[in-house]
Amino acid sequence: MHKRVFSTFFCPPLIVCRLACHTSCASPVSVIWLAAVAALILGLLGGPALHGGLGWGSLSVASALWVIAALWAWCATRSFKEDSCQL
């Protein structure tokens, strides 16, 4: 259980692909999560202007996108049953 919660927060696309068997859900979660990673990197580099410090606006957008991706992955996997996936 703790592994699922940990994976849901730190790598939402992975947990959706492995547990939810929802290919239609994995793509949007992946795109939102990758946008969060890109915004995080941009924020750490100084924001859109690259002025040298931290870009707090970009970091706040990154955290919001990351939370959205994690919540979406959690909602997609919370009703997971072992025998529901036909691989």
N, C-alpha and C positions, 0 to 999 in steps of 0.2 A: 504493500500500500504506500509506504513512504517513498519507494523508488518511483512509483507512478506520479506522485505529487511533485517530487524533485524534477523529474523529466518534463512534466507539464509546464513547470515554471521556466526552466532553463533552456529547453529545446522543444517548444510546442509542436513543430511539424513532425518530429520524430515520433512522438507519442501518438499523434493522430494517425500516422501511417501504420504504426505497429499494432495499435489496439483498436482503433475505431473502425477500420476497414471502410472508411468513407473517402474515396478518392475525390469526390466532389468537395469535400471539406478540407482536405489536405492542401490543396492549391491556394485557397484564400488565406489560410493560416500561415502558410509558407511565405506568401507575398507580404503579408502584414509583418511577420517576424523579420524578414530580410529588410524591410523598410525601417524597422526599429533598430536593427544592427547598423544600417547605413547612417541613420540619424544620430545614433550613439557615437559612431566614429567621427562624424562631422562635428558634433557637439564637443568632443574631446579635443578636436583640432582647432576649435575657436569659433565655430558657427559658420554660417554662409559667407561671412566676410573674411574668415580666417585671420582674425585680429590677434591671435596669440593666447588668449586666456581660455576660459571655458565658455562655450556657447550655451547659456542656460535655457534659451528658447528651444534649441535643438535637443538638448538633453530632456526637457520636459515632454516634447513631442515623442522622443524615443521611449521614455518610460510609459507614456500613455499607450503607444502602439504595442509595446511589449505586454502590458497588462491586458489589452484587448485580445492579443493572440493567445495568451495563456488562459484567459477565461473561456475563449472559444474552444480551445483544445480540451479544457476541463469539462465543459458542457458536452462535447462530442464523445468523450471517453467515460463519463460517469455511469452510463448505463451499459457498459461493455460486459459481454458475457463470453466466456471462452469458446463456446460452441457456436456462436453466432456468425463467425467468419468462415466463409467457404473459400479456401485458398487452393 
